Amino acid sequence: MVMLRVISLRVLFLLCATFAAPRMFAGLVTYTDQSFTLAATLGSTNLTCAADPLCVIVTITFVADTANIQPYSVAGASGFENFVGHGSVELIDLDTSQTLDANFVDGQIYVSVDQPHNGVGFGSTAGGPTYPLATYAATPSVASYDLTSDISLTGFSWFCPPPTPTVGGCFLGQPGPTLLTDHGALSITPYGPDASFFSATVAPSPEPSPMVVLAAGLSVLILRLRSKSGSRALR
């Protein structure tokens, strides 16, 4: 009986050690796209290039859950997209060093990958699948990318589908349609082609470990074994 108890305790300790090891699962993913352009407006502030024809750095970020990624297929395009997440924008004027930041109102932008056309980035209901910013001619290719994993690539922007965008505006060299943010309306003037940089970073989260449950069960078992051993010793 003593040997059986020792073996049982060793097995439980091994189980505890196994489950205590950190186990991760994919959850939140941060998508970022960055490029340069001529001008942008956020609220009442206008950023316009003077000395440098491409002085405004535009960085769009979208934080989402991989559980909400969905496949899509439309005429001429297919891939994956995610409409649920938190989007933000940063504008930096290289001529003046002025920086503007804002958070998009929910539902204003989404992330999408067009596998057949090797493009990935952000779209909106106001400007179509490539506005406010998207990267095409991506290297490495996104022909098999499904938005669920880390990636870092370069390509070109801005891209507005010819002859006219799906919705609203997005003509090269002209102010794009407005998108709502917590700092007023945002409008970006697409220009290109120019270098574009897209990345995605998955942030693994610790999986709820059964360590607590196992530790509690182990404690109860030890107490019971000690109790039985003590009561038998008194007989």
MDAnalysis code that builds the backbone (N, CA, C; Angstrom):
import MDAnalysis as mda
import numpy as np

u = mda.Universe.empty(705, n_residues=235, atom_resindex=np.repeat(np.arange(235), 3), trajectory=True)
u.add_TopologyAttr("name", ["N", "CA", "C"] * 235)
u.add_TopologyAttr("resid", np.arange(1, 236))
u.add_TopologyAttr("resname", ["MET", "VAL", "MET", "LEU", "ARG", "VAL", "ILE", "SER", "LEU", "ARG", "VAL", "LEU", "PHE", "LEU", "LEU", "CYS", "ALA", "THR", "PHE", "ALA", "ALA", "PRO", "ARG", "MET", "PHE", "ALA", "GLY", "LEU", "VAL", "THR", "TYR", "THR", "ASP", "GLN", "SER", "PHE", "THR", "LEU", "ALA", "ALA", "THR", "LEU", "GLY", "SER", "THR", "ASN", "LEU", "THR", "CYS", "ALA", "ALA", "ASP", "PRO", "LEU", "CYS", "VAL", "ILE", "VAL", "THR", "ILE", "THR", "PHE", "VAL", "ALA", "ASP", "THR", "ALA", "ASN", "ILE", "GLN", "PRO", "TYR", "SER", "VAL", "ALA", "GLY", "ALA", "SER", "GLY", "PHE", "GLU", "ASN", "PHE", "VAL", "GLY", "HIS", "GLY", "SER", "VAL", "GLU", "LEU", "ILE", "ASP", "LEU", "ASP", "THR", "SER", "GLN", "THR", "LEU", "ASP", "ALA", "ASN", "PHE", "VAL", "ASP", "GLY", "GLN", "ILE", "TYR", "VAL", "SER", "VAL", "ASP", "GLN", "PRO", "HIS", "ASN", "GLY", "VAL", "GLY", "PHE", "GLY", "SER", "THR", "ALA", "GLY", "GLY", "PRO", "THR", "TYR", "PRO", "LEU", "ALA", "THR", "TYR", "ALA", "ALA", "THR", "PRO", "SER", "VAL", "ALA", "SER", "TYR", "ASP", "LEU", "THR", "SER", "ASP", "ILE", "SER", "LEU", "THR", "GLY", "PHE", "SER", "TRP", "PHE", "CYS", "PRO", "PRO", "PRO", "THR", "PRO", "THR", "VAL", "GLY", "GLY", "CYS", "PHE", "LEU", "GLY", "GLN", "PRO", "GLY", "PRO", "THR", "LEU", "LEU", "THR", "ASP", "HIS", "GLY", "ALA", "LEU", "SER", "ILE", "THR", "PRO", "TYR", "GLY", "PRO", "ASP", "ALA", "SER", "PHE", "PHE", "SER", "ALA", "THR", "VAL", "ALA", "PRO", "SER", "PRO", "GLU", "PRO", "SER", "PRO", "MET", "VAL", "VAL", "LEU", "ALA", "ALA", "GLY", "LEU", "SER", "VAL", "LEU", "ILE", "LEU", "ARG", "LEU", "ARG", "SER", "LYS", "SER", "GLY", "SER", "ARG", "ALA", "LEU", "ARG"])
u.atoms.positions = np.array([
    [0.817, -1.207, 0.000],
    [0.000, 0.000, 0.000],
    [0.855, 1.262, 0.000],
    [1.944, 1.218, 0.803],
    [2.832, 2.382, 0.841],
    [3.438, 2.643, -0.526],
    [3.884, 1.550, -1.207],
    [4.471, 1.689, -2.541],
    [3.456, 2.243, -3.524],
    [2.209, 1.801, -3.440],
    [1.158, 2.282, -4.345],
    [0.913, 3.763, -4.160],
    [0.935, 4.191, -2.862],
    [0.744, 5.616, -2.590],
    [1.879, 6.437, -3.188],
    [3.109, 5.953, -3.042],
    [4.274, 6.678, -3.573],
    [4.176, 6.805, -5.081],
    [3.807, 5.687, -5.749],
    [3.671, 5.714, -7.206],
    [2.580, 6.689, -7.625],
    [1.444, 6.679, -6.906],
    [0.340, 7.585, -7.241],
    [0.763, 9.034, -7.121],
    [1.491, 9.347, -6.059],
    [1.967, 10.712, -5.866],
    [2.950, 11.114, -6.956],
    [3.831, 10.202, -7.339],
    [4.791, 10.520, -8.410],
    [4.077, 10.790, -9.726],
    [3.069, 9.979, -10.025],
    [2.301, 10.188, -11.254],
    [1.623, 11.544, -11.250],
    [1.029, 11.913, -10.104],
    [0.370, 13.209, -10.007],
    [1.363, 14.360, -10.147],
    [2.541, 14.188, -9.549],
    [3.557, 15.237, -9.694],
    [3.995, 15.387, -11.145],
    [4.141, 14.267, -11.855],
    [4.517, 14.325, -13.268],
    [3.434, 15.005, -14.087],
    [2.167, 14.709, -13.773],
    [1.066, 15.362, -14.483],
    [1.081, 16.861, -14.238],
    [1.337, 17.240, -12.999],
    [1.410, 18.659, -12.666],
    [2.511, 19.349, -13.460],
    [3.685, 18.709, -13.531],
    [4.815, 19.296, -14.251],
    [4.493, 19.437, -15.733],
    [3.793, 18.429, -16.269],
    [3.453, 18.464, -17.698],
    [2.492, 19.596, -18.012],
    [1.420, 19.701, -17.215],
    [0.409, 20.719, -17.495],
    [0.854, 22.108, -17.083],
    [1.850, 22.177, -16.190],
    [2.336, 23.482, -15.768],
    [3.169, 24.137, -16.842],
    [3.732, 23.356, -17.774],
    [4.514, 23.936, -18.858],
    [3.629, 24.863, -19.673],
    [4.103, 26.062, -20.038],
    [3.267, 27.021, -20.749],
    [2.799, 26.486, -22.093],
    [1.503, 26.539, -22.309],
    [0.922, 26.159, -23.587],
    [0.237, 27.386, -24.162],
    [0.447, 27.633, -25.446],
    [-0.033, 28.865, -26.059],
    [-1.044, 28.567, -27.157],
    [-1.930, 29.522, -27.387],
    [-2.848, 29.388, -28.501],
    [-3.001, 30.744, -29.167],
    [-3.272, 30.735, -30.460],
    [-3.387, 31.976, -31.216],
    [-4.655, 32.700, -30.809],
    [-4.566, 34.022, -30.677],
    [-5.719, 34.831, -30.319],
    [-5.666, 36.149, -31.043],
    [-5.206, 37.163, -30.350],
    [-5.138, 38.485, -30.945],
    [-4.003, 38.568, -31.960],
    [-4.273, 39.281, -33.048],
    [-3.248, 39.508, -34.063],
    [-3.282, 40.979, -34.444],
    [-2.104, 41.577, -34.572],
    [-1.984, 42.987, -34.939],
    [-1.480, 43.095, -36.367],
    [-2.296, 43.715, -37.219],
    [-1.932, 43.947, -38.613],
    [-1.515, 45.412, -38.767],
    [-0.431, 45.642, -39.495],
    [0.057, 47.005, -39.699],
    [0.462, 47.191, -41.153],
    [0.069, 48.322, -41.716],
    [0.481, 48.677, -43.081],
    [0.988, 50.113, -43.051],
    [2.091, 50.365, -43.742],
    [2.701, 51.691, -43.711],
    [3.190, 52.079, -45.106],
    [2.973, 53.364, -45.449],
    [3.478, 53.880, -46.714],
    [3.582, 55.397, -46.619],
    [3.931, 56.009, -47.737],
    [4.119, 57.454, -47.812],
    [3.137, 58.051, -48.814],
    [2.735, 59.277, -48.562],
    [1.823, 59.915, -49.494],
    [1.986, 61.431, -49.483],
    [1.141, 62.113, -50.273],
    [1.244, 63.556, -50.470],
    [0.593, 64.371, -49.370],
    [-0.567, 63.922, -48.936],
    [-1.343, 64.727, -48.000],
    [-2.367, 63.874, -47.280],
    [-2.771, 64.386, -46.126],
    [-3.826, 63.740, -45.353],
    [-4.458, 64.789, -44.454],
    [-5.719, 64.543, -44.119],
    [-6.451, 65.445, -43.243],
    [-7.073, 64.645, -42.113],
    [-6.879, 65.116, -40.895],
    [-7.499, 64.502, -39.735],
    [-8.172, 65.598, -38.926],
    [-9.496, 65.541, -38.858],
    [-10.227, 66.605, -38.197],
    [-10.017, 67.924, -38.911],
    [-9.528, 68.910, -38.197],
    [-9.279, 70.233, -38.790],
    [-7.820, 70.445, -39.176],
    [-7.003, 69.396, -39.057],
    [-5.568, 69.520, -39.347],
    [-5.246, 68.928, -40.709],
    [-4.557, 69.718, -41.527],
    [-4.145, 69.263, -42.856],
    [-2.629, 69.091, -42.883],
    [-2.205, 67.942, -43.353],
    [-0.785, 67.698, -43.575],
    [-0.542, 67.669, -45.077],
    [0.298, 68.585, -45.569],
    [0.546, 68.697, -47.005],
    [2.034, 68.828, -47.247],
    [2.538, 68.075, -48.185],
    [3.970, 68.101, -48.485],
    [4.351, 69.390, -49.192],
    [5.502, 69.898, -48.818],
    [6.027, 71.101, -49.460],
    [7.377, 70.786, -50.095],
    [8.406, 70.598, -49.272],
    [9.742, 70.322, -49.806],
    [9.843, 68.903, -50.338],
    [9.291, 67.973, -49.608],
    [9.366, 66.568, -49.995],
    [8.034, 66.150, -50.594],
    [8.023, 65.637, -51.846],
    [6.756, 65.268, -52.470],
    [6.036, 64.107, -51.797],
    [6.729, 63.338, -50.984],
    [6.102, 62.237, -50.248],
    [6.513, 62.357, -48.781],
    [5.952, 63.346, -48.097],
    [6.420, 63.652, -46.749],
    [5.534, 63.083, -45.653],
    [4.362, 62.580, -45.993],
    [3.444, 62.105, -44.965],
    [3.541, 60.585, -44.840],
    [3.974, 60.124, -43.667],
    [3.994, 58.691, -43.384],
    [2.629, 58.299, -42.830],
    [2.023, 57.321, -43.435],
    [0.714, 56.829, -42.988],
    [0.892, 55.410, -42.455],
    [0.470, 55.191, -41.223],
    [0.529, 53.864, -40.619],
    [-0.865, 53.493, -40.119],
    [-1.400, 52.414, -40.648],
    [-2.706, 51.906, -40.231],
    [-2.481, 50.627, -39.436],
    [-3.151, 50.516, -38.301],
    [-3.040, 49.337, -37.450],
    [-4.434, 48.793, -37.141],
    [-4.547, 47.484, -37.137],
    [-5.840, 46.833, -36.868],
    [-5.578, 45.635, -35.980],
    [-6.156, 45.641, -34.777],
    [-5.995, 44.542, -33.821],
    [-7.284, 43.729, -33.815],
    [-7.165, 42.444, -34.087],
    [-8.354, 41.604, -34.229],
    [-8.105, 40.230, -33.633],
    [-9.176, 39.444, -33.576],
    [-9.105, 38.076, -33.086],
    [-9.135, 37.130, -34.282],
    [-8.214, 36.196, -34.310],
    [-8.162, 35.268, -35.444],
    [-9.430, 34.416, -35.538],
    [-10.194, 34.336, -34.462],
    [-11.430, 33.556, -34.492],
    [-12.472, 34.167, -35.416],
    [-12.314, 35.459, -35.749],
    [-13.298, 36.149, -36.584],
    [-12.912, 36.204, -38.063],
    [-11.810, 35.572, -38.432],
    [-11.394, 35.558, -39.836],
    [-12.339, 34.672, -40.642],
    [-12.748, 35.174, -41.806],
    [-13.677, 34.444, -42.652],
    [-13.160, 34.401, -44.086],
    [-13.390, 33.294, -44.783],
    [-13.045, 33.257, -46.215],
    [-14.065, 34.030, -47.027],
    [-13.642, 34.533, -48.174],
    [-14.577, 35.220, -49.071],
    [-14.223, 34.878, -50.503],
    [-15.183, 35.034, -51.358],
    [-14.975, 34.826, -52.791],
    [-15.966, 35.691, -53.548],
    [-15.439, 36.627, -54.322],
    [-16.257, 37.497, -55.161],
    [-15.683, 37.451, -56.569],
    [-16.353, 38.103, -57.485],
    [-15.879, 38.114, -58.867],
    [-14.479, 38.711, -58.952],
    [-13.513, 37.903, -59.354],
    [-12.153, 38.382, -59.563],
    [-11.262, 38.403, -58.341],
    [-11.781, 38.017, -57.191],
    [-10.956, 38.052, -55.984],
    [-11.446, 37.008, -54.984],
    [-10.516, 36.530, -54.169],
    [-10.864, 35.590, -53.114],
    [-9.750, 35.592, -52.081],
    [-10.090, 35.168, -50.879],
    [-9.097, 35.139, -49.823],
    [-9.755, 35.088, -48.472],
    [-9.242, 35.927, -47.547],
    [-9.757, 35.949, -46.185],
    [-9.877, 37.390, -45.718],
    [-10.794, 37.626, -44.767],
    [-10.997, 38.966, -44.257],
    [-11.490, 38.911, -42.819],
    [-11.326, 40.035, -42.123],
    [-11.780, 40.149, -40.747],
    [-12.333, 41.555, -40.553],
    [-13.618, 41.626, -40.202],
    [-14.286, 42.911, -40.047],
    [-14.370, 43.359, -38.590],
    [-13.997, 42.488, -37.666],
    [-14.166, 42.784, -36.241],
    [-12.815, 43.076, -35.613],
    [-12.623, 44.304, -35.147],
    [-11.360, 44.644, -34.527],
    [-11.264, 46.126, -34.215],
    [-10.132, 46.506, -33.676],
    [-9.886, 47.912, -33.321],
    [-8.840, 48.474, -34.270],
    [-9.207, 49.533, -34.989],
    [-8.296, 50.154, -35.941],
    [-7.811, 51.506, -35.469],
    [-6.593, 51.860, -35.838],
    [-6.029, 53.169, -35.504],
    [-5.148, 53.652, -36.646],
    [-4.876, 54.949, -36.631],
    [-4.057, 55.549, -37.685],
    [-3.049, 56.497, -37.045],
    [-1.858, 56.538, -37.631],
    [-0.837, 57.510, -37.244],
    [-0.346, 58.210, -38.497],
    [-0.312, 59.533, -38.442],
    [0.183, 60.353, -39.548],
    [1.391, 61.144, -39.062],
    [2.484, 61.095, -39.807],
    [3.684, 61.854, -39.452],
    [4.088, 62.710, -40.645],
    [4.189, 64.007, -40.420],
    [4.638, 64.940, -41.448],
    [6.151, 65.100, -41.315],
    [6.885, 64.574, -42.282],
    [8.344, 64.634, -42.215],
    [8.874, 66.055, -42.375],
    [8.111, 66.930, -43.005],
    [8.549, 68.311, -43.173],
    [8.505, 69.084, -41.862],
    [7.494, 68.821, -41.045],
    [7.291, 69.597, -39.823],
    [7.471, 68.764, -38.549],
    [7.622, 67.450, -38.677],
    [7.722, 66.523, -37.543],
    [6.421, 66.450, -36.749],
    [5.333, 66.913, -37.314],
    [4.046, 66.835, -36.632],
    [3.480, 65.417, -36.712],
    [2.942, 64.938, -35.606],
    [2.370, 63.601, -35.536],
    [0.914, 63.679, -35.105],
    [0.057, 62.953, -35.814],
    [-1.366, 62.881, -35.486],
    [-1.747, 61.422, -35.269],
    [-2.551, 61.176, -34.239],
    [-3.013, 59.819, -33.930],
    [-4.520, 59.836, -33.746],
    [-5.158, 58.739, -34.140],
    [-6.600, 58.623, -33.951],
    [-7.009, 57.160, -33.984],
    [-8.151, 56.882, -33.377],
    [-8.743, 55.548, -33.404],
    [-9.963, 55.569, -34.321],
    [-10.050, 54.585, -35.187],
    [-11.204, 54.507, -36.070],
    [-12.455, 54.130, -35.271],
    [-13.577, 54.692, -35.682],
    [-14.849, 54.257, -35.138],
    [-15.081, 52.818, -35.591],
    [-15.681, 52.018, -34.718],
    [-15.917, 50.611, -35.045],
    [-16.639, 50.454, -36.378],
    [-16.155, 49.506, -37.164],
    [-16.790, 49.217, -38.441],
    [-16.295, 50.049, -39.610],
    [-15.356, 50.969, -39.376],
    [-14.882, 51.831, -40.459],
    [-13.887, 51.138, -41.385],
    [-13.045, 50.257, -40.828],
    [-12.065, 49.572, -41.672],
    [-12.074, 48.080, -41.351],
    [-11.480, 47.315, -42.237],
    [-11.313, 45.879, -42.031],
    [-10.018, 45.444, -42.696],
    [-9.546, 44.252, -42.347],
    [-8.333, 43.714, -42.951],
    [-8.723, 42.617, -43.933],
    [-7.995, 42.545, -45.046],
    [-8.348, 41.579, -46.088],
    [-7.099, 41.172, -46.863],
    [-7.082, 39.923, -47.317],
    [-6.018, 39.464, -48.203],
    [-6.662, 38.949, -49.486],
    [-6.172, 39.442, -50.619],
    [-6.629, 38.999, -51.943],
    [-5.543, 38.078, -52.489],
    [-5.744, 36.783, -52.346],
    [-4.700, 35.819, -52.694],
    [-4.375, 35.796, -54.187],
    [-5.360, 35.748, -55.099],
    [-5.021, 35.693, -56.530],
    [-4.248, 36.916, -57.026],
    [-4.508, 38.099, -56.414],
    [-3.850, 39.326, -56.864],
    [-2.670, 39.722, -55.984],
    [-2.295, 38.837, -55.030],
    [-1.114, 39.060, -54.205],
    [-1.153, 40.425, -53.517],
    [-2.288, 40.692, -52.880],
    [-2.446, 41.953, -52.169],
    [-3.028, 41.742, -50.784],
    [-2.662, 42.615, -49.847],
    [-3.164, 42.514, -48.486],
    [-3.164, 43.906, -47.870],
    [-4.145, 44.168, -47.023],
    [-4.204, 45.478, -46.390],
    [-5.579, 45.779, -45.850],
    [-5.929, 47.073, -45.869],
    [-7.153, 47.522, -45.217],
    [-8.125, 48.125, -46.225],
    [-9.389, 47.787, -46.039],
    [-10.448, 48.341, -46.850],
    [-11.474, 49.025, -45.975],
    [-12.484, 49.611, -46.618],
    [-13.530, 50.314, -45.891],
    [-14.798, 50.338, -46.732],
    [-15.914, 50.579, -46.069],
    [-17.171, 50.728, -46.806],
    [-17.187, 52.026, -47.595],
    [-16.353, 52.986, -47.193],
    [-16.338, 54.282, -47.878],
    [-15.510, 54.255, -49.154],
    [-14.377, 53.550, -49.129],
    [-13.469, 53.623, -50.261],
    [-13.165, 52.318, -50.948],
    [-13.797, 51.243, -50.532],
    [-13.554, 49.979, -51.209],
    [-12.477, 49.147, -50.552],
    [-12.085, 48.050, -51.197],
    [-11.212, 47.052, -50.569],
    [-9.750, 47.453, -50.422],
    [-9.337, 48.599, -50.960],
    [-7.923, 48.977, -50.850],
    [-7.719, 50.354, -50.219],
    [-8.745, 50.907, -49.624],
    [-8.644, 52.219, -48.969],
    [-9.124, 52.064, -47.534],
    [-8.343, 52.497, -46.530],
    [-7.344, 53.546, -46.571],
    [-5.929, 53.169, -47.000],
    [-5.563, 51.874, -46.957],
    [-4.197, 51.521, -47.355],
    [-4.099, 50.032, -47.598],
    [-3.470, 49.672, -48.700],
    [-3.242, 48.256, -48.999],
    [-1.916, 48.098, -49.730],
    [-1.362, 46.912, -49.641],
    [-0.084, 46.601, -50.272],
    [-0.299, 45.548, -51.350],
    [0.187, 45.800, -52.552],
    [0.068, 44.826, -53.640],
    [1.458, 44.493, -54.180],
    [1.522, 43.476, -55.053],
    [2.812, 42.957, -55.535],
    [3.692, 42.597, -54.341],
    [3.088, 41.899, -53.391],
    [3.745, 41.617, -52.123],
    [4.886, 40.613, -52.270],
    [5.941, 40.848, -51.506],
    [7.075, 39.931, -51.413],
    [7.379, 39.684, -49.937],
    [7.272, 38.458, -49.430],
    [6.881, 37.244, -50.152],
    [5.412, 37.258, -50.550],
    [5.064, 36.334, -51.404],
    [3.702, 36.267, -51.916],
    [2.704, 35.925, -50.813],
    [1.485, 36.455, -50.963],
    [0.410, 36.133, -50.019],
    [-0.615, 35.212, -50.676],
    [-0.177, 34.464, -51.697],
    [-1.086, 33.587, -52.435],
    [-1.706, 32.511, -51.561],
    [-1.054, 32.171, -50.459],
    [-1.608, 31.158, -49.554],
    [-1.771, 31.695, -48.137],
    [-1.655, 32.995, -47.957],
    [-1.747, 33.588, -46.625],
    [-3.207, 33.722, -46.202],
    [-3.512, 33.357, -44.944],
    [-4.899, 33.362, -44.483],
    [-5.145, 34.286, -43.286],
    [-4.226, 35.204, -43.008],
    [-4.355, 36.216, -41.949],
    [-4.182, 35.667, -40.533],
    [-3.867, 34.397, -40.377],
    [-3.816, 33.806, -39.045],
    [-2.418, 33.744, -38.443],
    [-1.390, 34.053, -39.208],
    [-0.022, 33.865, -38.727],
    [0.825, 35.113, -38.943],
    [1.993, 35.107, -38.326],
    [2.940, 36.210, -38.491],
    [3.379, 36.320, -39.945],
    [3.591, 37.551, -40.369],
    [4.126, 37.775, -41.718],
    [4.749, 39.163, -41.760],
    [5.738, 39.331, -42.590],
    [6.360, 40.628, -42.810],
    [6.727, 40.710, -44.278],
    [6.192, 41.706, -44.971],
    [6.398, 41.764, -46.416],
    [6.503, 43.198, -46.901],
    [7.023, 43.339, -48.097],
    [7.111, 44.636, -48.763],
    [6.338, 44.569, -50.072],
    [5.981, 45.723, -50.566],
    [5.245, 45.787, -51.819],
    [5.072, 47.227, -52.232],
    [3.934, 47.506, -52.872],
    [3.676, 48.850, -53.368],
    [2.275, 49.303, -52.966],
    [2.132, 50.606, -52.824],
    [0.858, 51.275, -52.627],
    [0.970, 52.600, -53.399],
    [0.007, 53.356, -53.590],
    [-1.382, 53.046, -53.231],
    [-2.041, 52.378, -54.412],
    [-3.060, 51.636, -54.157],
    [-3.710, 50.908, -55.234],
    [-5.207, 51.164, -55.200],
    [-5.726, 51.762, -56.260],
    [-7.158, 51.977, -56.404],
    [-7.610, 51.240, -57.659],
    [-8.539, 50.324, -57.531],
    [-8.933, 49.504, -58.685],
    [-9.434, 50.345, -59.854],
    [-8.879, 50.178, -61.053],
    [-9.360, 50.914, -62.214],
    [-10.633, 50.298, -62.763],
    [-11.492, 51.034, -63.496],
    [-11.318, 52.469, -63.742],
    [-11.779, 53.328, -62.581],
    [-12.659, 52.800, -61.731],
    [-13.113, 53.529, -60.550],
    [-13.189, 52.559, -59.385],
    [-13.061, 53.059, -58.186],
    [-13.149, 52.181, -57.012],
    [-14.543, 51.588, -56.851],
    [-14.630, 50.609, -55.979],
    [-15.905, 49.957, -55.732],
    [-16.927, 50.931, -55.174],
    [-16.513, 51.734, -54.209],
    [-17.425, 52.668, -53.550],
    [-16.712, 53.991, -53.340],
    [-17.420, 55.081, -53.518],
    [-16.965, 56.383, -53.033],
    [-15.912, 57.077, -53.838],
    [-14.654, 56.815, -53.593],
    [-13.591, 57.598, -54.205],
    [-12.316, 56.812, -54.334],
    [-11.188, 57.362, -53.844],
    [-9.877, 56.722, -53.901],
    [-9.260, 56.823, -55.287],
    [-9.110, 58.039, -55.763],
    [-8.397, 58.284, -57.013],
    [-7.001, 58.795, -56.678],
    [-5.994, 58.304, -57.383],
    [-4.628, 58.713, -57.097],
    [-4.473, 60.223, -57.249],
    [-3.844, 60.849, -56.246],
    [-3.612, 62.281, -56.281],
    [-4.779, 63.119, -55.829],
    [-5.896, 62.489, -55.471],
    [-7.069, 63.222, -55.002],
    [-7.434, 62.766, -53.595],
    [-7.939, 63.670, -52.764],
    [-8.324, 63.272, -51.403],
    [-9.324, 62.128, -51.420],
    [-9.070, 61.123, -50.613],
    [-9.965, 59.986, -50.540],
    [-11.192, 60.289, -49.705],
    [-12.185, 59.410, -49.738],
    [-13.392, 59.614, -48.939],
    [-13.076, 59.600, -47.444],
    [-13.907, 60.257, -46.673],
    [-13.637, 60.389, -45.250],
    [-14.017, 59.122, -44.482],
    [-13.217, 58.846, -43.454],
    [-13.468, 57.761, -42.523],
    [-13.569, 58.365, -41.124],
    [-14.459, 57.834, -40.289],
    [-14.718, 58.411, -38.984],
    [-13.723, 57.923, -37.948],
    [-13.190, 58.855, -37.155],
    [-12.292, 58.530, -36.054],
    [-12.715, 59.321, -34.824],
    [-12.066, 59.027, -33.696],
    [-12.366, 59.764, -32.473],
    [-11.741, 61.151, -32.459],
    [-11.001, 61.512, -33.516],
    [-10.441, 62.855, -33.647],
    [-10.948, 63.537, -34.918],
    [-12.116, 63.148, -35.344],
    [-12.699, 63.763, -36.531],
    [-12.532, 62.898, -37.766],
    [-12.937, 63.459, -38.891],
    [-12.905, 62.713, -40.152],
    [-11.482, 62.615, -40.684],
    [-11.146, 61.441, -41.208],
    [-9.836, 61.210, -41.817],
    [-9.986, 61.073, -43.320],
    [-9.132, 61.787, -44.042],
    [-9.072, 61.648, -45.496],
    [-7.615, 61.561, -45.913],
    [-7.293, 60.571, -46.710],
    [-5.924, 60.360, -47.177],
    [-5.884, 60.550, -48.687],
    [-4.853, 61.227, -49.164],
    [-4.677, 61.417, -50.600],
    [-3.753, 60.330, -51.129],
    [-4.283, 59.318, -51.800],
    [-3.430, 58.229, -52.308],
    [-2.476, 58.731, -53.382],
    [-1.291, 58.177, -53.384],
    [-0.303, 58.527, -54.391],
    [0.604, 57.321, -54.595],
    [1.048, 57.145, -55.840],
    [1.922, 55.995, -56.025],
    [2.223, 55.711, -57.485],
    [2.891, 54.582, -57.693],
    [3.231, 53.598, -56.663],
    [4.392, 54.039, -55.781],
    [4.340, 53.605, -54.532],
    [5.417, 53.880, -53.601],
    [5.584, 52.673, -52.681],
    [6.703, 52.615, -51.990],
    [6.992, 51.471, -51.127],
    [5.952, 51.337, -50.025],
    [5.579, 50.106, -49.741],
    [4.603, 49.823, -48.701],
    [5.091, 48.629, -47.890],
    [4.780, 48.655, -46.590],
    [5.274, 47.619, -45.688],
    [4.118, 47.093, -44.848],
    [3.849, 45.802, -44.986],
    [2.751, 45.177, -44.242],
    [3.316, 44.118, -43.304],
    [2.730, 44.024, -42.120],
    [3.145, 42.984, -41.182],
    [1.951, 42.523, -40.361],
    [2.060, 41.324, -39.856],
    [1.069, 40.772, -38.936],
    [1.818, 40.054, -37.827],
    [1.400, 40.295, -36.595],
    [2.048, 39.682, -35.441],
    [0.994, 39.073, -34.532],
    [1.050, 37.772, -34.387],
    [0.109, 37.074, -33.513],
    [0.658, 37.104, -32.094],
    [-0.185, 37.457, -31.152],
    [0.213, 37.515, -29.746],
    [-0.385, 36.328, -29.021],
    [0.391, 35.244, -28.851],
    [-0.139, 34.078, -28.142],
    [-0.508, 34.429, -26.710],
    [-1.560, 33.816, -26.230],
    [-2.006, 34.020, -24.854],
    [-1.876, 32.718, -24.092],
    [-1.498, 32.798, -22.825],
    [-1.383, 31.558, -22.047],
    [-2.724, 30.838, -21.977],
    [-2.696, 29.571, -22.313],
    [-3.912, 28.782, -22.221],
    [-4.244, 28.535, -20.757],
    [-5.518, 28.654, -20.357],
    [-5.868, 28.368, -18.963],
    [-5.356, 26.986, -18.560],
    [-4.440, 26.952, -17.612],
    [-3.777, 25.693, -17.253],
    [-4.578, 24.939, -16.199],
    [-4.614, 23.604, -16.312],
    [-5.279, 22.796, -15.284],
    [-4.415, 22.610, -14.049],
    [-3.332, 23.374, -13.972],
    [-2.404, 23.232, -12.847],
    [-3.104, 23.466, -11.513],
    [-3.961, 24.476, -11.454],
    [-4.626, 24.798, -10.194],
    [-5.499, 23.641, -9.744],
    [-6.239, 23.079, -10.706],
    [-7.117, 21.953, -10.385],
    [-6.308, 20.752, -9.914],
    [-5.225, 20.475, -10.628],
    [-4.395, 19.331, -10.252],
    [-3.756, 19.533, -8.888],
    [-3.293, 20.757, -8.623],
    [-2.659, 21.040, -7.333],
    [-3.664, 20.868, -6.200],
    [-4.878, 21.328, -6.427],
    [-5.905, 21.183, -5.390],
    [-6.208, 19.710, -5.139],
    [-6.346, 18.953, -6.240],
    [-6.616, 17.528, -6.086],
    [-5.481, 16.805, -5.396],
    [-4.250, 17.206, -5.728],
    [-3.085, 16.595, -5.103],
    [-3.051, 16.876, -3.611],
    [-3.378, 18.101, -3.225],
    [-3.381, 18.469, -1.810],
    [-4.397, 17.643, -1.037],
    [-5.589, 17.504, -1.630],
    [-6.637, 16.720, -0.975],
    [-6.187, 15.270, -0.817],
    [-5.566, 14.712, -1.864],
    [-5.123, 13.325, -1.812],
    [-4.063, 13.115, -0.743],
    [-3.114, 14.044, -0.647],
    [-2.052, 13.932, 0.353],
    [-2.642, 13.982, 1.762],
    [-3.580, 14.907, 1.959],
    [-4.199, 15.013, 3.277],
    [-4.937, 13.736, 3.647],
    [-5.639, 13.148, 2.684],
    [-6.376, 11.916, 2.951],
    [-5.424, 10.763, 3.271],
    [-4.328, 10.674, 2.489],
    [-3.354, 9.616, 2.738],
    [-2.732, 9.756, 4.124],
    [-2.415, 10.993, 4.498],
    [-1.824, 11.223, 5.819],
    [-2.834, 10.910, 6.911],
    [-4.088, 11.265, 6.656],
    [-5.131, 11.016, 7.647],
    [-5.313, 9.520, 7.884],
    [-5.373, 8.748, 6.777],
    [-5.530, 7.304, 6.898],
    [-4.321, 6.678, 7.586],
    [-3.128, 7.188, 7.214],
    [-1.909, 6.630, 7.802],
    [-1.861, 6.900, 9.304],
    [-2.299, 8.104, 9.701],
    [-2.289, 8.461, 11.114],
    [-3.290, 7.661, 11.915],
    [-4.482, 7.468, 11.333],
    [-5.528, 6.730, 12.059],
    [-5.137, 5.264, 12.212],
    [-4.453, 4.668, 11.242],
    [-4.032, 3.279, 11.359],
    [-2.918, 3.122, 12.411],
    [-2.077, 4.149, 12.497],
    [-0.997, 4.079, 13.478],
    [-1.514, 4.091, 14.900],
    [-2.698, 4.685, 15.107],
    [-3.270, 4.759, 16.446],
    [-3.978, 3.486, 16.841],
    [-4.226, 2.581, 15.872],
    [-4.949, 1.342, 16.185],
    [-4.029, 0.336, 16.864],
])
